[in-house]
């Protein structure tokens, strides 16, 4: 709901997502967000407040919406690029497995606990996710989206949270812990997740610059 150039952040995320996906629904447990989404012409759905993660919330949507694959885009990614969403989705569909995306990790963010890092294997599968610095040679900056085949999504919500998911506060550790592969699509398109007030200021400056460029 944080304002960016006079519009709630969720509106920016929605408009990016709708360029890449045939249908976009904002899943939330807050009526204020539902009302905000409806004001800008988007679609929203109320989900239980008991949901432990965004993927649990997405599962609730999957019970009412027919699709083979479901894409979870975090509401704090207003700069997520449509090409990034599309390419990660195509990879997940090709592998019929969980998909996500990552980009280059700036040196300045290697030790930033607000930035999630992912270490990759030779076949673009995720080996490890962490908020801490990773010494693995193939470390990228994780971007906030996940693609799930419906049958895998169903399995996800049945699994208990492992300790590492709770400690890292990263939901992707649940499928990884229980042996589900996660394929990572590399993207040259940078994105800034909004985790702090400073991030919000940074994103607003980027949006203002883009508006001038395209204006």
ABEGO torsion letter per residue (X at the ends): XBBBGGBBAAAAAAAAAAAABABBBBBBABAAAAAAAAAAGBBBBBBBAABABAAAAAAAAAAABBBABBBBBBAABAABBAAAAAAAAAAAAAAGBBBBBBBBBBAAAAABAABBBBBBBAAGBBABBBABBBABABBBBBBBBBBBBAAAAAAAAABBBBAAAAAAGBAAAAAAAAGBBBBBBBBABBBBBBABAAAAAAAAAAAAAAAAAAX
